[in-house]
Amino acid sequence: MQPHSHHSHLSILLVFFLLFAGTLQAVEDDSLPSWNDGSSKQAIIEFVNQVTREGSETFMPTAERIAVFDNDGTLWAEQPMYFQLLFALDRVKALAPAHPEWRDKEPFASLLQGDVAKALAGGEHAILEIVMATHANMTTGEFETIVTEWIAQAKHPKTQQPLTGMVYQPMLELLDYLRDNGFKTFIVSGGGIEFMRPWTQAVYGIPPEQVIGSSIKTRFEIQDGNPVLVRLPEINFIDDKAGKPVGIHQHIGRRPIAAFGNSDGDLQMLQWTTAGDGVRFGLYVHHTDAAREWAYDRDSSIGKLDKGLDEAAKHGWTVVDMKTDWNTIFAADAGS
Amino acid sequence: MQPHSHHSHLSILLVFFLLFAGTLQAVEDDSLPSWNDGSSKQAIIEFVNQVTREGSETFMPTAERIAVFDNDGTLWAEQPMYFQLLFALDRVKALAPAHPEWRDKEPFASLLQGDVAKALAGGEHAILEIVMATHANMTTGEFETIVTEWIAQAKHPKTQQPLTGMVYQPMLELLDYLRDNGFKTFIVSGGGIEFMRPWTQAVYGIPPEQVIGSSIKTRFEIQDGNPVLVRLPEINFIDDKAGKPVGIHQHIGRRPIAAFGNSDGDLQMLQWTTAGDGVRFGLYVHHTDAAREWAYDRDSSIGKLDKGLDEAAKHGWTVVDMKTDWNTIFAADAGS
């Protein structure tokens, strides 16, 4: 081998290295491409830099980098009604032939006539009746199969998109960005824990053991020699409002350092998270884009954000203005 | 540099490499040095080989490699009484000056006179009274501090060893061996979840979010502007017997592929785990060594192993004979 040839090889390697390094740099600078430059994006990046900068006073070891995310309205849409309610309504229709008595019994009668508003006029009691009729009295394995089959084909009533395409692209990027920086990401949702677990790994990259939610009780039984867990028509835990810090403590056993929500139901989770020692991060997604998504806050029956907005201002939490902070809303529109 | 010298350097490097490779090999062959060669050790290694052999029918992706371990009697000793009871007794003594009424009130009166047997004669009710008096009515942060300080100095009444030295060295090696092979290790204990979490990372390498146990209820409150979780004198969940599969499902959301226990309280956990599809592993630690540890099974009031022994034989679960399978029992004796 000639010295000249040797040098050429080195030069080529050097060029490749520089090209490659440039690519890496570009990727690193653009972990959040669906986030427009502005104070929200800047606050996120600054927080991550603070806790990952080794040797700094604000550094947090990876074990402590726990981030918790509400689901409905924070990771995916929640209008015109919680998607789990769409599931329950579809289940009522599917189960109706085996329940002739539902034709004369509320809330089922109204539901089967397509009058959701009238069915839900019964309030909490009506919702509980629907949930128990559609979520209980089967094994955990059977319920998992039902959810898995349903989510694979469920379409949004307004956009006709698959529901799993109606997750927020900026939040998917944020989840990845945090995990790339050593965070463990958890869902902490008022929704049903077993309604989410079958699909959170595929959609959010969050495994079932990092999903916290509301639940009904289960009972261990041996049926025909086969051990099963039977879902009982009895509330076990409501993971909402003051229940969220309780659920976090029960499942995770340490205080998160970052919390992401969109409603007053997430307020206590943000309070609990941001009151810890060291650098903490609280963020509210504010639904401000009636054209591309929905616009609602203080007066909404779904995802009401009232006290939370005031508290965010008081504590300096980041409030994402969906309309100006996000250049893409839904994963379905991101072409990913 | 002379060619000869150059060669010598290469030779030295080669020798070092071979030495190092030899070391690596030796380490790999001896991940379980405290386990004597025999059917128990062989069954563990064969199971791990089966689920980690890519392309084989028995292969399990890492996400599914969930292993669950009972704590008392499986990871550390449980004689002459559960160590958490030692904690409760110490707390009763520490709190007694503030509770003059305990001098005339059972089970406290007997406890304070040193008569544990008489105190516990009140059965479940007596135990509940002791637990609530010593574990509740404080914040989760306060309880964590109390446990952390206690475990740092607590000594075993018989051996005078630190309690954290009375964990089983072979089980520590097993935990490491499984994790080195892509397993996620969880504790699933009848003991208190918040009694374990402050020290499981340091002692077992198991983080708080992978600890499942019995719990009392907590309530979120804002005290003087500071959000806290208050521990209430009310049972939330008993993670024992048929409660173990329920706790596993609630926390992990998928079925483990390996379960390790030592008593009838672990039977349902082993049934639930081993009834899943594919290769599964169930193991009972059988306390057979009265000289080095304790010997007890079918008639013991603590860690009774009766039905479990029969079921183990029926299902082909591995039963560890502590006396012959383990050449070292306690971590304190392993010099590690």
Interface residues (C-beta under 8 A of the other chain):
Chain A: A63 I66 T140 K184 I193 E194 R197 Q201 P207 P208 E209 V211 S215 T218 R219 F220 I222 N226 P227 L229 N236 A242 G243 P245 V246 H249 Q250 H251 I252 G253 R254 Q268 Q271 W272 A275
Chain B: A63 I66 T140 K184 I193 E194 R197 Q201 P207 P208 E209 V211 S215 K217 T218 R219 F220 I222 N226 P227 L229 N236 A242 G243 P245 V246 H249 Q250 H251 I252 G253 R254 Q268 Q271 W272 A275
